[in-house]
Amino acid sequence: MHAKKALLLPGGWDGHKPEQFVQILANQLTSAGMECETIPSLSVLADESRLKAFDVIVPCWTMGALTPEESTGLQNAVRSGAGVAGIHGGMGDAFRGNLDYEWMVGGHFVGHPHVGDYTVRIKDFSSSITAGLPASFAYNSEQYYMMVDPGIHVLADSEYVYEERTCTMPVAWIKCWGRGRVFYSALGHAPEEFEKSPEALRLAIQGICWAARPE
């Protein structure tokens, strides 16, 4: 059994500190037995032969844009069996307006009218992604308001109160895209949040590991 290999892509809007987040994720994934390669460029996505070497692709690239070749390369890699997994704006607010990308992810960011305390609730306790997590945990950050694919499988959610209305908002989910697995978590605006909330970091790492190409 070979070690799974992750491609981490830091870049885009600096406000989300992509390099710091990628280092945190790479350290944790390495400890979990995964090989990690960090490339601060999207051009690798256009090299479909190179992408075959990776079991999971982890974009950490808020906003930005993909060329047609990069977009096609990413789509083909995931449909062929590579996973894609990420957090917060690095995946859920990447490549705005790329409908194929947003459909693959299963949702996209539209706003965060609430910034502060909220509660994350685990909805699926049978998944390896939520193993070891409490039924709920407190979180303090931007609470993402997402537009989501009704076909996603929600792992965690929160209660969103906005303009005197309350709705259930997905926080973490999974889906498939062709033969590839997709994982997303809206948590992780600032690196220190993973220190204050180890539950959020555990959710992210276990999600990335799950998304990696099955043996």
N, C-alpha and C positions, 0 to 999 in steps of 0.2 A: 504494500500500500504506500503510494507516494504521498509526500506532504502536500497539502493543498496550497495553491499559490494565489495571492491576492494582488491586484493592481490598484494602487491608490493614486487618485488624481487630484492634487491640491491646486486651487487657483480661483479665478473669478474675483468677486468682491472681497476686499481685504477685511471688511468689518466683521466677517465671520471667522477670521483667523484660521484659514484653511490649513496652513502649514502646521500650526500647533495641534489642531484636531487630528490631522493625519498622523502625526507623531504619536499621539495618545493611542489612536486606534492600532497603529502598526505595532507598538510595544505590547499591547494586550493580545493582539492576534498572534504575534510571535510567541508569546508565553503559552498560547493555546496550541502551538505546534504548527502554525501556518507560516509559509514563506511569504514575505511582503516585498514588493517593489514599488517605489514611489517615483512617479514621473510627472513633473509640473507642466505638462503640455497635453493638449487634447489631440495632437496630431497622431499619436499612437493608435487612436481609435479607427483611423483610416487604414491601418495595416492589419487586415483580417488574419493573415497568416501568423502574425505575432500575437494577436489576441487569443489564439487557440491555446497558448501556453498557460493561460490564466483560468482559474476555477471561479473566481468572483471579481467583479469590477466594482470599485468603491469610489464614485464621484464625490468630490468635496469642492464643488464649483458653483457657487451662488451666481445666478444670472449668467452672463456670457452667452456665447452662441456656438453651435456646431456647424461646420461646413457640411454640405450634402454628403461628402465622402465619409466624414466622421460619424454623422448620424446613421448612415447606412451600415457602417462597420459595427457600431455599437448594437444596433438592432439585430444584425445577423449573428453577432457573437452570442447574444442572449437567446435568440430563437434556436441557436444550435446547441445550447446547453450550459453556457457560462451564466453564473448568477450575477445579479446587480443588486447592490445594497448600499444604503446610506442614511444620513440623518439630516434633520432640520433643513435649512435653506440650501445646503450643499448638494442635496438631491431633490428636495421638494420645491425649490425655487431656482432650479437650474434651467438654462436654455429656454427662457420664456417664449411662448408662442410656437415651440416645436411640438406639434400635436402628437406625432408618433412617440416622441420621448415621454410626454405627459401621460399618454395612454399606457405605455409600458410601465411607468412608475405606479400608476393607479390613483394619482391625485396630484394636485399642485396647490401651492400657497396662494392665498388671495389677500390676507391681511392678518394683523395681530392687534385688534382693538383692545384686548386685555393683556397687560403685562403685570405680573405679580404672582400671588399665590393661587394655585389650583391643585386638584387632586387627580392623579392618574390612576385609572382603575383597570386591572387586568381582567380580560373577558374570556380568555382561553387558557386554562391551566394545564391542558393536555400537551401543549406544544413544548418542544425542547427549547424554544426561544424564551419562554417565560419560566422555565424551570428555576426554582430557587428564589423567585420573586414573591413579595408579599401580595396579598389581594389588592392592596392599594398603597400608594405612597405619595407624600407631599412633594410638590415641585414649585419652584419660583423662577419664572422666566417669561419670555414671550409665549403666549398661548396661541398656537397657530390655528387660524381659521382656514380650512381646506375645502376645495372642491374635489370630490372623490368619485371614483368608479364604483357603481353599486355592486360590482362583482368581486371586490376585494374581500379578504377574510380578515376581520378586525381582531387584533390581539389585545389591544388596550385602547381605552377611550377616556374622555373627560366630559364634564358638563360645562357647556359654554353659555354664559349669560351675557347678552348683548342687546341693547335697545329694548329692554323689558321683555325679551324673549329668551327662552332656554332651549337648547338643543343638545343632542349627544354628538360629540365631535370625535372622530377617530384620531388616535394618537400614534398607533403603530399597526401595521398590517402586512400581510403577505399576499402574493398572487403568483400566477405562472405567466410566462410570456414565451410561447412556443415550448421548447424543452427546458428553458431557463427558469430559475426561481428568482422572485423579486421580494425584497424586504425593505421596509421604510419605517423610520421613527422620526416624529416631528421634534423630539427633544434634542437639545444640544446647541443653544445659541452662543454660549461662551464656555471656554474650556474649563473654567472653575466650577461650572455646574456639575461636571462629572465627578469632581471631588466632593461636593456637597451632597450629591445624589448618586451613590454608587449603583443604585437600582437602574438608573437611566443608562449608565455605562454598560452594565451587565446585559441589559436588553439589547443594546446596540451590538455588542460583541457576539452574543449568542445568535442574533439575527443575521449578522454577516457570515458566521460559520454555517448556519443553516442554508443560506443562499448559495454557498459554494457548490460547485458541480458535484452531484452524488457520484460515488464510485460506480 
